[in-house]
Amino acid sequence: MAALKYSKKKKKQLHAIPCKNFENIVKKTKKKNIYAIFPIKNKISGIIEETNKILKKNNFFFIDKIKISINHCLISKKKQSLKTIKVIYSHSQPIKQCELFINKFSHWKIKYTNSSSDAIKIVSNNKKNNIAAIGNEICSKLNNMKIIKKNISNCHDNKTLFYILSKNKKI
């Protein structure tokens, strides 16, 4: 989503290269002359430590920044009652950002994934129907998933600041 918004802001067609995790982003930027887009700070969960550690270990040039509105949704293969869900999949950041909603359902087991899009794929490919993912509406549509509940973040004006970075100063 950050890449799409940045592409529109700069009026340039950017090709997004999906990465499994932040370390994978670092590896890909070393091999190619490309941008790296890292989440830096979220309104609810604050500084994103995982990103901060990686940026301290690696040299990047700051190119730009962009803020994205974050509207987490509870997503599943089919519409279902919140009571029937047993397991929730997502990255640690959406879990933190939705903990007030999640805590209402003490019977839910949390499974952490590399990203919220990974969580949606796991739920999509799983035969079980009593599982769900926390992710965004666009990703749910791309995977033909159903939104069980929208806007489940701890606050409804949730935003994340992303930095656009490069290993090469002259992109």
C-alpha positions, 0 to 999 in steps of 0.5 A: 500500500505504501508503494502504491501511494508513493507511486501515485505521489511521484506520478511514476510507475513503480514495480513492487517486489514482495518480500517475506520480511524486513531482512529480505528487503535489505538483501534485495536492495543490495542486489538491485538499484531499487527503493526500500520502503520500511514502516518506521512508526505507528500511531498506536504501537510507536517506533517499530523496533524490528525496522529500527534494528535493521536500519541501525545495522545497514546503511541507506540513503533517505529518499522520502517519507509517506504516511498511510492510514491503517484500517485493519480488518478481521478477514476469513474465507467465509462470513462467520460469527466472531464466536466461532473463530478459534485462531487469528493469524497476523504480523506482530504489529497489527496484533499490537494495533488491534489488541483492544478488539482481540482482548474481547475474545479470550478464546482466540489463539494468536499465531504470528506471521511474517506479514499480514498478507502472509496471514491472509494467504495462510487462512485462504489456503487452510481447510479450516473455517474457524480461523481468521487473519488481521489485514487490510481490505485490499489484500482481502479482495485480492485473495477472494476473502470475506471481511468479518469486521472492519476498523478493528484498530485500537484507534480509528485514526491509525497511521503508519509513517514509512521511509523510502530508502535506497542503497544508492544515492542516485536513484 
